[in-house]
Amino acid sequence: MNVKGPTDEEIRNVITPLMLSGAKMLDRHCPVCGSPLFEKDGKVFCPVCEYRAKNKRDSIADRNVDVEAALWAKLAELASALPSDVNALEKHLSAMEKIIELILKYRALEGGE
């Protein structure tokens, strides 16, 4: 996969503030994105790859929150409209149980990160 170098936004928001904070820009480049590597507090790192990874994690977390909210909304909708027919009620409750299981799985994933 060919990952491009730092964008103008990444230079403004990541690299420039890093340089101003006293981090040392090295004469080596990241093998993944081509950005200059930096050293700060004895740690050598690629600020662009770290920035991209954080944005990806944040995006996934946001989507998980959206999914969980949708599951809760569907659960509330099902709970407010329970059918009187026994067979239909069993299917309804089974669907609610599956939604609850999904919510618990999302929460377990969040706790495991």
DSSP file (Angstrom, degrees, kcal/mol; ACC not computed):
  #  RESIDUE AA STRUCTURE BP1 BP2  ACC     N-H-->O    O-->H-N    N-H-->O    O-->H-N    TCO  KAPPA ALPHA  PHI   PSI    X-CA   Y-CA   Z-CA
    1    1 A M              0   0    0      0, 0.0     2,-0.8     0, 0.0     0, 0.0   0.000 360.0 360.0 360.0 130.5    0.0    0.0    0.0
    2    2 A N        -     0   0    0     31,-0.0     2,-0.5     0, 0.0    31,-0.1  -0.810 360.0-168.9 -95.6 108.4    1.4    3.4   -1.0
    3    3 A V        -     0   0    0     -2,-0.8     2,-0.0    29,-0.5     0, 0.0  -0.851  18.4-130.4 -99.9 128.4    0.9    5.9    1.7
    4    4 A K        -     0   0    0     -2,-0.5     3,-0.1     1,-0.1    30,-0.0  -0.300  25.2 -98.9 -77.7 161.9    1.6    9.5    0.8
    5    5 A G        -     0   0    0      1,-0.2    29,-0.1    29,-0.1    -1,-0.1   0.101  64.2 -47.9 -67.1-175.2    3.7   11.9    2.8
    6    6 A P        -     0   0    0      0, 0.0    -1,-0.2     0, 0.0     2,-0.1  -0.277  56.3-134.4 -62.9 138.7    2.5   14.5    5.1
    7    7 A T     >  -     0   0    0     -3,-0.1     4,-2.3     1,-0.1     5,-0.2  -0.355  29.3-102.2 -81.2 169.0   -0.3   16.8    4.0
    8    8 A D  H  > S+     0   0    0      1,-0.2     4,-2.5     2,-0.2     5,-0.2   0.897 125.3  53.5 -58.5 -39.5   -0.3   20.6    4.4
    9    9 A E  H  > S+     0   0    0      1,-0.2     4,-3.2     2,-0.2     5,-0.3   0.915 108.7  48.4 -61.9 -43.4   -2.7   20.1    7.3
   10   10 A E  H  >>S+     0   0    0      2,-0.2     4,-2.2     1,-0.2     5,-1.8   0.867 110.6  51.1 -67.1 -35.7   -0.4   17.5    9.0
   11   11 A I  I  <>S+     0   0    0     -4,-2.3     5,-2.7     3,-0.2    -2,-0.2   0.936 116.6  41.0 -64.5 -45.2    2.6   19.9    8.6
   12   12 A R  I  <5S+     0   0    0     -4,-2.5    -2,-0.2    -5,-0.2    -1,-0.2   0.930 125.8  33.2 -67.0 -45.9    0.6   22.7   10.2
   13   13 A N  I  <5S+     0   0    0     -4,-3.2    -3,-0.2    -5,-0.2    -2,-0.2   0.660 134.2  16.4 -90.7 -17.6   -1.1   20.7   12.9
   14   14 A V  I  X5S+     0   0    0     -4,-2.2     4,-1.5    -5,-0.3    -3,-0.2   0.749 123.9  38.9-120.7 -57.4    1.6   18.1   13.7
   15   15 A I  I  ><S+     0   0    0     -5,-1.8     4,-2.4     2,-0.2     5,-0.2   0.940 114.5  49.0 -71.6 -48.6    5.1   18.8   12.5
   16   16 A T  H  ><S+     0   0    0     -5,-2.7     4,-2.3     1,-0.2     5,-0.2   0.942 113.4  45.5 -60.5 -50.2    5.3   22.6   13.1
   17   17 A P  H  > S+     0   0    0      0, 0.0     4,-1.2     0, 0.0    -1,-0.2   0.876 111.7  54.7 -61.2 -33.5    4.0   22.5   16.7
   18   18 A L  H  <>S+     0   0    0     -4,-1.5     5,-1.8     2,-0.2     3,-0.3   0.920 108.5  47.3 -64.2 -43.6    6.4   19.6   17.4
   19   19 A M  H ><5S+     0   0    0     -4,-2.4     3,-1.3     1,-0.2    -1,-0.2   0.899 111.0  52.0 -63.9 -40.3    9.4   21.5   16.1
   20   20 A L  H 3<5S+     0   0    0     -4,-2.3    -1,-0.2     1,-0.3    -2,-0.2   0.735 101.6  62.0 -68.3 -21.8    8.3   24.5   18.2
   21   21 A S  T 3<5S-     0   0    0     -4,-1.2    -1,-0.3    -3,-0.3    -2,-0.2   0.511 124.3 -99.6 -83.6  -3.2    8.1   22.3   21.3
   22   22 A G  T < 5S+     0   0    0     -3,-1.3    -3,-0.2     1,-0.3    -2,-0.1   0.493  70.8 149.7 100.9   3.7   11.8   21.5   21.1
   23   23 A A      < -     0   0    0     -5,-1.8     2,-0.6    17,-0.1    -1,-0.3  -0.395  46.6-121.4 -67.9 150.1   11.6   18.1   19.4
   24   24 A K  E     -A   39   0A   0     15,-2.8    15,-2.2    -2,-0.1     2,-0.5  -0.838  14.2-140.8 -99.8 122.3   14.6   17.3   17.2
   25   25 A M  E     -A   38   0A   0     -2,-0.6    13,-0.2    13,-0.2     2,-0.1  -0.700  24.3-146.4 -79.9 127.5   13.9   16.5   13.5
   26   26 A L  E     -     0   0A   0     11,-2.9    11,-0.1    -2,-0.5    -1,-0.0  -0.414  20.5-118.0 -91.1 167.4   16.2   13.7   12.4
   27   27 A D  E    S+     0   0A   0     -2,-0.1     2,-0.3     9,-0.1    -1,-0.1   0.106  90.4  87.5 -91.4  22.6   17.9   13.2    9.0
   28   28 A R  E     -     0   0A   0      9,-0.2     9,-2.6     0, 0.0     2,-0.3  -0.851  67.1-142.6-117.4 156.8   15.9    9.9    8.6
   29   29 A H  E     -A   36   0A   0     -2,-0.3     6,-0.1     7,-0.3    17,-0.1  -0.874  25.4 -97.4-123.1 154.0   12.5    9.4    7.2
   30   30 A C     >  -     0   0    0      5,-3.3     4,-1.4    -2,-0.3    15,-0.0  -0.468  24.2-145.0 -65.8 130.2    9.6    7.2    8.0
   31   31 A P  T  4 S+     0   0    0      0, 0.0    -1,-0.1     0, 0.0    -2,-0.0   0.683  96.8  48.9 -70.8 -15.7    9.5    4.1    5.8
   32   32 A V  T  4 S+     0   0    0      3,-0.1   -29,-0.5   -30,-0.1    -2,-0.0   0.924 131.4   6.3 -88.1 -52.1    5.7    4.2    5.8
   33   33 A C  T  4 S-     0   0    0      2,-0.1    -1,-0.0   -31,-0.1   -31,-0.0   0.580  89.6-121.3-113.6 -12.1    4.8    7.8    5.0
   34   34 A G     <  +     0   0    0     -4,-1.4   -29,-0.1     1,-0.3     3,-0.1   0.441  62.0 141.8  86.7  -2.0    8.1    9.4    4.1
   35   35 A S        -     0   0    0     -6,-0.1    -5,-3.3     1,-0.1    -1,-0.3  -0.375  62.2 -94.5 -69.6 151.1    7.8   12.1    6.9
   36   36 A P  E     -A   29   0A   0      0, 0.0    12,-0.3     0, 0.0    -7,-0.3  -0.405  41.4-121.8 -62.2 142.8   10.9   13.1    8.7
   37   37 A L  E     -     0   0A   0     -9,-2.6   -11,-2.9   -11,-0.1     2,-0.3  -0.566  27.5-152.7 -82.2 153.3   11.4   11.2   12.0
   38   38 A F  E     -AB  25  45A   0      7,-2.8     7,-2.6   -13,-0.2     2,-0.4  -0.865   7.3-148.5-125.0 158.6   11.6   13.1   15.2
   39   39 A E  E     +AB  24  44A   0    -15,-2.2   -15,-2.8    -2,-0.3     2,-0.3  -0.997  23.5 159.8-128.7 131.0   13.2   12.5   18.6
   40   40 A K  E >  S- B   0  43A   0      3,-2.2     3,-1.9    -2,-0.4   -17,-0.1  -0.962  70.5  -3.9-150.5 132.7   11.8   13.8   21.8
   41   41 A D  T 3  S-     0   0    0     -2,-0.3     3,-0.1     1,-0.3   -18,-0.0   0.842 130.3 -55.8  53.7  37.1   12.5   12.7   25.4
   42   42 A G  T 3  S+     0   0    0      1,-0.2     2,-0.5     0, 0.0    -1,-0.3   0.492 112.8 118.7  79.6   3.6   14.7    9.8   24.0
   43   43 A K  E <   -B   40   0A   0     -3,-1.9    -3,-2.2     2,-0.0     2,-0.5  -0.899  51.1-154.1-108.3 128.1   11.9    8.5   21.8
   44   44 A V  E     +B   39   0A   0     -2,-0.5     2,-0.3    -5,-0.2    -5,-0.2  -0.866  33.2 150.1 -97.6 131.0   12.3    8.4   18.0
   45   45 A F  E     -B   38   0A   0     -7,-2.6    -7,-2.8    -2,-0.5     3,-0.1  -0.974  50.9-113.1-155.4 163.9    8.9    8.4   16.2
   46   46 A C     >  -     0   0    0     -2,-0.3     4,-2.0    -9,-0.2     5,-0.2  -0.923  23.5-164.6-102.2 110.6    7.0    9.4   13.1
   47   47 A P  H  > S+     0   0    0      0, 0.0     4,-2.3     0, 0.0    -1,-0.1   0.832  86.7  54.4 -66.6 -30.6    4.5   12.2   14.2
   48   48 A V  H  > S+     0   0    0    -12,-0.3     4,-2.7     2,-0.2     5,-0.2   0.938 109.5  45.4 -70.1 -45.9    2.5   11.8   11.0
   49   49 A C  H  > S+     0   0    0      2,-0.2     4,-2.5     1,-0.2    -1,-0.2   0.896 114.3  49.7 -63.9 -39.0    1.9    8.1   11.4
   50   50 A E  H  X S+     0   0    0     -4,-2.0     4,-2.4     2,-0.2    -1,-0.2   0.919 111.7  48.7 -64.1 -42.2    1.0    8.6   15.1
   51   51 A Y  H  X S+     0   0    0     -4,-2.3     4,-2.4     2,-0.2    -2,-0.2   0.919 112.9  47.2 -61.9 -45.5   -1.4   11.4   14.1
   52   52 A R  H  X S+     0   0    0     -4,-2.7     4,-2.2     2,-0.2    -2,-0.2   0.894 111.5  50.6 -65.2 -40.1   -3.0    9.3   11.5
   53   53 A A  H  X S+     0   0    0     -4,-2.5     4,-2.5     2,-0.2    -1,-0.2   0.908 110.8  49.2 -64.3 -41.5   -3.3    6.3   13.8
   54   54 A K  H  X S+     0   0    0     -4,-2.4     4,-2.8     2,-0.2    -2,-0.2   0.925 111.0  49.7 -63.6 -44.2   -4.9    8.5   16.5
   55   55 A N  H  X S+     0   0    0     -4,-2.4     4,-2.3     1,-0.2    -1,-0.2   0.892 111.1  50.0 -61.4 -38.9   -7.4    9.9   14.0
   56   56 A K  H  X S+     0   0    0     -4,-2.2     4,-2.4     2,-0.2    -2,-0.2   0.929 111.5  47.6 -65.5 -44.8   -8.3    6.4   12.8
   57   57 A R  H  X S+     0   0    0     -4,-2.5     4,-2.5     1,-0.2    -2,-0.2   0.925 112.9  49.2 -61.2 -44.0   -8.8    5.2   16.4
   58   58 A D  H  X S+     0   0    0     -4,-2.8     4,-2.5     1,-0.2    -1,-0.2   0.895 110.6  50.6 -62.4 -40.3  -11.0    8.3   17.1
   59   59 A S  H  X S+     0   0    0     -4,-2.3     4,-2.3     2,-0.2    -1,-0.2   0.908 111.1  47.8 -64.6 -42.5  -13.0    7.7   14.0
   60   60 A I  H  X S+     0   0    0     -4,-2.4     4,-2.4     2,-0.2    -2,-0.2   0.914 111.6  50.4 -65.0 -42.3  -13.6    4.0   14.9
   61   61 A A  H  X S+     0   0    0     -4,-2.5     4,-2.2     2,-0.2    -2,-0.2   0.909 109.8  50.9 -62.0 -42.4  -14.6    5.1   18.4
   62   62 A D  H  X S+     0   0    0     -4,-2.5     4,-2.3     1,-0.2    -1,-0.2   0.917 110.7  48.6 -61.3 -43.6  -17.1    7.7   17.0
   63   63 A R  H  X S+     0   0    0     -4,-2.3     4,-2.7     1,-0.2    -1,-0.2   0.891 109.3  53.0 -64.3 -38.2  -18.6    5.0   14.7
   64   64 A N  H  X S+     0   0    0     -4,-2.4     4,-2.8     2,-0.2    -1,-0.2   0.899 108.7  49.5 -63.5 -39.9  -18.9    2.6   17.7
   65   65 A V  H  X S+     0   0    0     -4,-2.2     4,-2.6     2,-0.2    -1,-0.2   0.917 111.7  49.3 -63.4 -43.0  -20.8    5.3   19.7
   66   66 A D  H  X S+     0   0    0     -4,-2.3     4,-2.1     2,-0.2    -2,-0.2   0.909 112.5  47.5 -61.9 -42.6  -23.1    5.9   16.7
   67   67 A V  H  X S+     0   0    0     -4,-2.7     4,-2.4     2,-0.2    -2,-0.2   0.935 112.4  48.7 -65.1 -46.2  -23.8    2.2   16.3
   68   68 A E  H  X S+     0   0    0     -4,-2.8     4,-2.5     1,-0.2    -2,-0.2   0.907 110.6  51.1 -62.4 -40.3  -24.4    1.7   20.0
   69   69 A A  H  X S+     0   0    0     -4,-2.6     4,-2.2     1,-0.2    -1,-0.2   0.902 110.4  49.5 -62.6 -40.1  -26.8    4.7   20.0
   70   70 A A  H  X S+     0   0    0     -4,-2.1     4,-2.4     2,-0.2    -1,-0.2   0.894 110.3  50.8 -65.6 -39.3  -28.7    3.2   17.1
   71   71 A L  H  X S+     0   0    0     -4,-2.4     4,-2.5     2,-0.2    -2,-0.2   0.913 110.4  49.0 -64.6 -42.0  -28.9   -0.1   18.9
   72   72 A W  H  X S+     0   0    0     -4,-2.5     4,-2.4     2,-0.2    -2,-0.2   0.902 110.8  50.8 -62.9 -40.2  -30.3    1.6   22.0
   73   73 A A  H  X S+     0   0    0     -4,-2.2     4,-2.2     2,-0.2    -2,-0.2   0.919 111.6  47.1 -63.5 -43.4  -32.8    3.4   19.9
   74   74 A K  H  X S+     0   0    0     -4,-2.4     4,-2.6     2,-0.2    -2,-0.2   0.901 111.0  52.4 -65.4 -40.3  -34.0    0.2   18.2
   75   75 A L  H  X S+     0   0    0     -4,-2.5     4,-2.5     1,-0.2    -2,-0.2   0.918 110.2  47.9 -61.3 -43.8  -34.2   -1.5   21.6
   76   76 A A  H  X S+     0   0    0     -4,-2.4     4,-1.6     2,-0.2    -1,-0.2   0.897 110.9  51.8 -63.4 -40.3  -36.4    1.3   23.0
   77   77 A E  H  < S+     0   0    0     -4,-2.2     4,-0.4     1,-0.2    -2,-0.2   0.925 112.4  45.0 -62.2 -45.1  -38.6    1.1   19.9
   78   78 A L  H >< S+     0   0    0     -4,-2.6     3,-1.1     1,-0.2    -2,-0.2   0.891 111.3  53.5 -66.7 -39.0  -39.0   -2.6   20.2
   79   79 A A  H 3< S+     0   0    0     -4,-2.5     3,-0.5     1,-0.2    -1,-0.2   0.801 106.7  52.5 -67.0 -28.1  -39.7   -2.4   24.0
   80   80 A S  T 3< S+     0   0    0     -4,-1.6    -1,-0.2     1,-0.2    -2,-0.2   0.523 111.5  46.6 -86.4  -3.8  -42.4    0.2   23.4
   81   81 A A  S <  S+     0   0    0     -3,-1.1    -1,-0.2    -4,-0.4    -2,-0.1  -0.395  70.0 168.5-135.6  59.1  -44.3   -1.9   20.9
   82   82 A L        -     0   0    0     -3,-0.5     7,-0.1     1,-0.1     2,-0.1  -0.581  32.1-128.4 -75.4 130.1  -44.6   -5.4   22.3
   83   83 A P        -     0   0    0      0, 0.0    -1,-0.1     0, 0.0    -2,-0.0  -0.359   1.3-139.5 -75.1 157.8  -47.0   -7.6   20.3
   84   84 A S  S    S+     0   0    0     -2,-0.1     2,-0.2     4,-0.0    -2,-0.0   0.744  76.6  95.0 -89.4 -25.1  -49.8   -9.5   22.1
   85   85 A D  S  > S-     0   0    0      1,-0.1     4,-2.6     2,-0.0     5,-0.2  -0.501  74.8-137.6 -67.6 132.6  -49.5  -12.6   19.9
   86   86 A V  H  > S+     0   0    0      2,-0.2     4,-2.3    -2,-0.2     5,-0.2   0.907 100.9  47.3 -61.8 -45.7  -47.2  -15.2   21.8
   87   87 A N  H  > S+     0   0    0      1,-0.2     4,-1.9     2,-0.2    -1,-0.2   0.924 115.0  45.8 -63.4 -44.1  -45.3  -16.2   18.6
   88   88 A A  H  > S+     0   0    0      1,-0.2     4,-2.4     2,-0.2    -1,-0.2   0.883 111.3  53.8 -65.6 -37.4  -44.7  -12.7   17.6
   89   89 A L  H  X S+     0   0    0     -4,-2.6     4,-3.0     2,-0.2     5,-0.2   0.897 106.0  52.5 -63.8 -41.1  -43.7  -11.7   21.1
   90   90 A E  H  X S+     0   0    0     -4,-2.3     4,-2.2     2,-0.2    -1,-0.2   0.922 111.9  45.6 -61.3 -43.8  -41.1  -14.5   21.2
   91   91 A K  H  X S+     0   0    0     -4,-1.9     4,-2.3     2,-0.2    -2,-0.2   0.907 113.2  51.0 -64.1 -41.2  -39.6  -13.2   18.0
   92   92 A H  H  X S+     0   0    0     -4,-2.4     4,-2.1     1,-0.2    -2,-0.2   0.934 111.9  45.5 -60.8 -49.2  -39.7   -9.7   19.3
   93   93 A L  H  X S+     0   0    0     -4,-3.0     4,-2.4     1,-0.2    -1,-0.2   0.852 110.3  54.9 -66.2 -34.7  -38.0  -10.6   22.5
   94   94 A S  H  X S+     0   0    0     -4,-2.2     4,-2.1    -5,-0.2    -1,-0.2   0.912 108.2  48.7 -63.7 -42.6  -35.4  -12.6   20.7
   95   95 A A  H  X S+     0   0    0     -4,-2.3     4,-2.0     2,-0.2    -2,-0.2   0.905 111.2  50.1 -63.4 -41.1  -34.5   -9.6   18.5
   96   96 A M  H  X S+     0   0    0     -4,-2.1     4,-2.3     1,-0.2    -2,-0.2   0.898 108.9  52.5 -63.7 -40.1  -34.3   -7.5   21.7
   97   97 A E  H  X S+     0   0    0     -4,-2.4     4,-2.2     1,-0.2    -2,-0.2   0.903 108.5  50.3 -62.6 -41.4  -32.0  -10.1   23.3
   98   98 A K  H  X S+     0   0    0     -4,-2.1     4,-2.2     2,-0.2    -1,-0.2   0.885 109.2  51.5 -64.8 -38.7  -29.7  -10.0   20.2
   99   99 A I  H  X S+     0   0    0     -4,-2.0     4,-2.3     2,-0.2    -2,-0.2   0.917 109.4  49.9 -63.8 -42.9  -29.5   -6.2   20.4
  100  100 A I  H  X S+     0   0    0     -4,-2.3     4,-2.4     1,-0.2    -2,-0.2   0.905 109.1  52.3 -62.6 -41.2  -28.6   -6.3   24.0
  101  101 A E  H  X S+     0   0    0     -4,-2.2     4,-2.2     1,-0.2    -1,-0.2   0.908 109.3  49.9 -60.7 -42.2  -25.8   -8.9   23.2
  102  102 A L  H  X S+     0   0    0     -4,-2.2     4,-2.4     2,-0.2    -2,-0.2   0.910 109.5  50.8 -63.1 -42.2  -24.5   -6.6   20.5
  103  103 A I  H  X S+     0   0    0     -4,-2.3     4,-2.2     1,-0.2    -2,-0.2   0.920 110.7  49.1 -61.0 -43.7  -24.4   -3.6   23.0
  104  104 A L  H  X S+     0   0    0     -4,-2.4     4,-2.2     1,-0.2    -1,-0.2   0.873 109.5  52.3 -64.7 -36.9  -22.5   -5.7   25.5
  105  105 A K  H  X S+     0   0    0     -4,-2.2     4,-2.3     2,-0.2    -2,-0.2   0.914 108.8  50.3 -65.1 -42.6  -20.0   -6.8   22.8
  106  106 A Y  H  X S+     0   0    0     -4,-2.4     4,-2.1     1,-0.2    -2,-0.2   0.918 111.7  48.1 -59.5 -43.7  -19.4   -3.2   21.9
  107  107 A R  H  X S+     0   0    0     -4,-2.2     4,-2.1     1,-0.2    -1,-0.2   0.878 109.8  52.0 -66.9 -37.0  -18.8   -2.3   25.5
  108  108 A A  H  X S+     0   0    0     -4,-2.2     4,-1.4     2,-0.2    -1,-0.2   0.893 109.3  50.7 -65.1 -39.1  -16.5   -5.2   26.0
  109  109 A L  H  X S+     0   0    0     -4,-2.3     4,-0.7     1,-0.2    -2,-0.2   0.905 109.6  50.0 -64.2 -40.9  -14.5   -4.1   23.0
  110  110 A E  H >< S+     0   0    0     -4,-2.1     3,-0.7     1,-0.2    -1,-0.2   0.893 111.1  49.2 -64.7 -39.0  -14.2   -0.6   24.4
  111  111 A G  H 3< S+     0   0    0     -4,-2.1    -1,-0.2     1,-0.2    -2,-0.2   0.768 108.7  54.6 -70.3 -25.3  -13.0   -1.9   27.7
  112  112 A G  H 3<        0   0    0     -4,-1.4    -1,-0.2     1,-0.2    -2,-0.2   0.540 360.0 360.0 -86.9  -7.9  -10.4   -4.1   26.0
  113  113 A E    <<        0   0    0     -3,-0.7    -1,-0.2    -4,-0.7    -2,-0.1   0.480 360.0 360.0 -78.5 360.0   -8.7   -1.3   24.1
